Amino acid sequence: MPGVLDARERDEAIRKLAAGPLDVLIIGGGITGAGAALDAASRGLRVGLVESRDLASGTSSRSSKLIHGGLRYLEQGDFKLVKEALRERDLLVSRLAPHLVRPVPFLYPLYRKVVERPYVGAGLVIYDAMEGIKRPVPHHRHLTIRGALRRAPALRPDRLAGAMLYYDAQVDDARYTVTVARTAVRHGATVLTQASAVSLLFSSGGTTPRTPRGMSDGNARVSDMRDGDRVTGARVRDEESGRTFDVTATSTVVCAGVWSDPVFAASGVRAGYQVRMSKGVHLVMPRSAIDSETGMIIRTSKSVLFFIPTGDRWIVGTTDTEWTGDRAEPGATAEDVDYILGEANRVLARPLSRADVLAVYAGLRPLVAEPAPVKHADGKHADGKGGADGGGSEKPTTKLSREHVVDAPLPGLVSIAGGKFTTYRLMAKDVVDAAVENFPRPVPPSVTGELPLLGADGLPAVRASAQRLADDYGVPVASVEHLVARYGSTAVEVLELIRADKPLGQPLAGGAPYLRAEVAYAVTHEGALHVTDVLARRVRLLIESADSGASVAPEVAAIMAPLLGWNRRRRAAEVREYQAFAATNAAALRAPAAVGDASDKELVPA
Ligand SMILES: Cc1cc2nc3c(=O)[nH]c(=O)nc-3n(C[C@H](O)[C@H](O)[C@H](O)COP(=O)(O)OP(=O)(O)OC[C@H]3O[C@@H](n4cnc5c(N)ncnc54)[C@H](O)[C@@H]3O)c2cc1C
């Protein structure tokens, strides 16, 4: 199976899902759901995944885009999490996704002469040691003041006492999620976007007919649950047509991130944990705004701030504040922007201002806070895997665990929340293990640790062949290199589109370095149904261009229109919708700045 998510084949995907029964139905197409789909499909199970909007449209396109152990969690004593995450980082960099996950150096500036170096140095020794013997990224190093300033001239030299240099890795989170979903499709999964699970289906002791419970009947309560209630799938609404259909499955797996509570509430299910939402904001700036050849991490009064180099941009963030508003589009505020600029300016020689900022984006961490112990209908408690904080509903979100929790609230239903992008593969394995625990037939163990993602196989050969490919397909070698860096060995599929239609080899006007072919490929191979899917997640012009990709939207719509059968009116509506979305995204930058210059603050970070 080629691993193609063709947006033109939705009807076939709906037919397959409705025909059922599946072994596993997954609700949610972020990295956790995509990972679970791949884990289950590669164990030979019949798998379906439904996603309300687009793949990675929730938290999984709005992270810091780091694949990391997390120095901060080491300081919090979360050794298990750090060790697991470092092992995963190395597996992804070296074997499973070397085309998508790349090592990146970080400089940790030191400001307290005697005490700080041994403290941070000891932490980095542990960080390096936890990784194991075979390491695809270099060891940490000590730097003098001169060494630090040579690598990062942007740092204020006064009171700088030196620095440490260590390595982590980075990823395009949305692209990675789509690639995991496509790899699941390659192994037989059916993935449908713009499809919401509106209610769960139940059967009682296997005798009563299946009944949906939830939004459709409106008033189900936990007290309606009887022993023996079993979840048998979900009623799904196709958001494109408004039609609903039932998908039956032996096991239903909820991977809905910050939507977990509403998914359960809609069907009167009480889960063993609640998800608390913590908002994190990032600013995107041109590389010229900060003179440094490495990434940087600095301590702030509340947490840490990353300066992450990505292509010809910097991503600077993040914040960590409790959120109770709209889950779909958690807006950044003027205060968020000022906080990040203020913290950054404590260490930078040339202070940053709003004029330096190209874009701002916000995401919600799905953190797990366990409520009072819950006894489920089947007598089980939340298994607490990974250890959610008991009584976590009172803690500030910065102190909540980043580990994950798997829960089995009813027979036939499991769910997972919490965790990190970095550890998605382990999360997927844990939740699928729970989903198949009582299956009528034996299910093989997870094999994803040995399963490179789509685009990883043959990578060295494709990299080495850039010039020949450029000659064969009649495009500049820089375009081939750009494609290989984004698609690995599947870059050849994009080049095939260019062979069939030469103008697709041109860059998007105002959207370089992306090629027009990447828009077509997003539809024919990556499941993009709307202009927003392309500009926000397949190419990242929403956060990479000064106008959030607004000016390139008509060209993108023109490429998508013949592929998806859009008429003129539909095309115009798509452009309008995207441009309105891009404008709200930039709102925090237009809001008046807070009074006072944050760069005046105390230099030594807390
Ligand atoms: C600011 C920030 C920075 C971060 N940085 C990092 C980092 O650098 N490294 C790292 O490892 N981790 C990081 N994380 C954490 C990481 O991004 C998340 O843990 C991860 O993306 C969560 O993925 P998910 O699939 O669980 O949730 P999501 O990506 O939110 O996916 C849930 C999906 O479920 C869908 N859905 C909801 N309801 C339904 C329904 N009824 N039917 C169908 N679909 C439904 C939603 O549309 C959504 O797409 C960061 C998080 C934030 C917020």
The ligand as a Tripos MOL2 file, in Angstrom:
@<TRIPOS>MOLECULE
LIG
   53    58     1     0     0
SMALL
NO_CHARGES

@<TRIPOS>ATOM
      1 C1          3.0480   25.5690   23.5020 C.3       1 LIG1
      2 C2          3.3710   24.0950   23.4590 C.ar      1 LIG1
      3 C3          4.6710   23.6930   23.2360 C.ar      1 LIG1
      4 C4          4.9700   22.3340   23.2020 C.ar      1 LIG1
      5 N1          6.2340   21.9620   22.8830 N.ar      1 LIG1
      6 C5          6.5520   20.6600   22.8240 C.ar      1 LIG1
      7 C6          7.8520   20.2750   22.4160 C.ar      1 LIG1
      8 O1          8.6770   21.1000   22.0300 O.2       1 LIG1
      9 N2          8.1470   18.9520   22.4170 N.ar      1 LIG1
     10 C7          7.2410   18.0110   22.8120 C.ar      1 LIG1
     11 O2          7.6000   16.8390   22.8300 O.2       1 LIG1
     12 N3          5.9670   18.3400   23.1470 N.ar      1 LIG1
     13 C8          5.6060   19.6430   23.1480 C.ar      1 LIG1
     14 N4          4.3250   20.0070   23.4610 N.ar      1 LIG1
     15 C9          3.3310   18.9690   23.7570 C.3       1 LIG1
     16 C10         2.7560   18.3560   22.4770 C.3       1 LIG1
     17 O3          2.5980   19.3170   21.4740 O.3       1 LIG1
     18 C11         1.4170   17.6990   22.7840 C.3       1 LIG1
     19 O4          1.5880   16.8030   23.8570 O.3       1 LIG1
     20 C12         0.8450   16.9250   21.6070 C.3       1 LIG1
     21 O5          0.8720   17.6720   20.4200 O.3       1 LIG1
     22 C13        -0.5960   16.5180   21.9190 C.3       1 LIG1
     23 O6         -1.0790   15.7590   20.8360 O.3       1 LIG1
     24 P1         -2.5040   15.0840   20.8960 P.3       1 LIG1
     25 O7         -2.6450   14.2490   19.6850 O.co2     1 LIG1
     26 O8         -2.6790   14.4040   22.1990 O.co2     1 LIG1
     27 O9         -3.5300   16.3040   20.8800 O.3       1 LIG1
     28 P2         -4.0040   17.1780   19.6280 P.3       1 LIG1
     29 O10        -2.8920   17.4410   18.6990 O.co2     1 LIG1
     30 O11        -4.7360   18.3590   20.1480 O.co2     1 LIG1
     31 O12        -5.0020   16.2110   18.8800 O.3       1 LIG1
     32 C14        -6.3250   15.9720   19.3140 C.3       1 LIG1
     33 C15        -7.1960   15.9350   18.0660 C.3       1 LIG1
     34 O13        -8.4910   15.4130   18.3840 O.3       1 LIG1
     35 C16        -9.4120   16.0120   17.5030 C.3       1 LIG1
     36 N5        -10.7620   15.8320   18.0530 N.ar      1 LIG1
     37 C17       -11.2770   16.4040   19.1560 C.ar      1 LIG1
     38 N6        -12.5420   15.9910   19.3440 N.ar      1 LIG1
     39 C18       -12.8360   15.1290   18.3410 C.ar      1 LIG1
     40 C19       -13.9990   14.3880   17.9800 C.ar      1 LIG1
     41 N7        -15.1130   14.4500   18.6970 N.pl3     1 LIG1
     42 N8        -13.9500   13.6220   16.8640 N.ar      1 LIG1
     43 C20       -12.8270   13.5460   16.1120 C.ar      1 LIG1
     44 N9        -11.6980   14.2510   16.4170 N.ar      1 LIG1
     45 C21       -11.7020   15.0120   17.5120 C.ar      1 LIG1
     46 C22        -8.9620   17.4640   17.4680 C.3       1 LIG1
     47 O14        -9.4420   18.1500   16.3310 O.3       1 LIG1
     48 C23        -7.4330   17.3160   17.4670 C.3       1 LIG1
     49 O15        -6.8840   17.3650   16.1720 O.3       1 LIG1
     50 C24         3.9670   21.3710   23.4590 C.ar      1 LIG1
     51 C25         2.6430   21.7770   23.6640 C.ar      1 LIG1
     52 C26         2.3450   23.1310   23.6510 C.ar      1 LIG1
     53 C27         0.9420   23.5770   23.8110 C.3       1 LIG1
@<TRIPOS>BOND
     1     1     2 1
     2     2     3 ar
     3     2    52 ar
     4     3     4 ar
     5     4     5 ar
     6     4    50 ar
     7     5     6 ar
     8     6     7 ar
     9     6    13 1
    10     7     8 2
    11     7     9 ar
    12     9    10 ar
    13    10    11 2
    14    10    12 ar
    15    12    13 ar
    16    13    14 ar
    17    14    15 1
    18    14    50 ar
    19    15    16 1
    20    16    17 1
    21    16    18 1
    22    18    19 1
    23    18    20 1
    24    20    21 1
    25    20    22 1
    26    22    23 1
    27    23    24 1
    28    24    25 2
    29    24    26 1
    30    24    27 1
    31    27    28 1
    32    28    29 2
    33    28    30 1
    34    28    31 1
    35    31    32 1
    36    32    33 1
    37    33    34 1
    38    33    48 1
    39    34    35 1
    40    35    36 1
    41    35    46 1
    42    36    37 ar
    43    36    45 ar
    44    37    38 ar
    45    38    39 ar
    46    39    40 ar
    47    39    45 ar
    48    40    41 1
    49    40    42 ar
    50    42    43 ar
    51    43    44 ar
    52    44    45 ar
    53    46    47 1
    54    46    48 1
    55    48    49 1
    56    50    51 ar
    57    51    52 ar
    58    52    53 1
@<TRIPOS>SUBSTRUCTURE
     1 LIG1         1 GROUP 0 **** ****
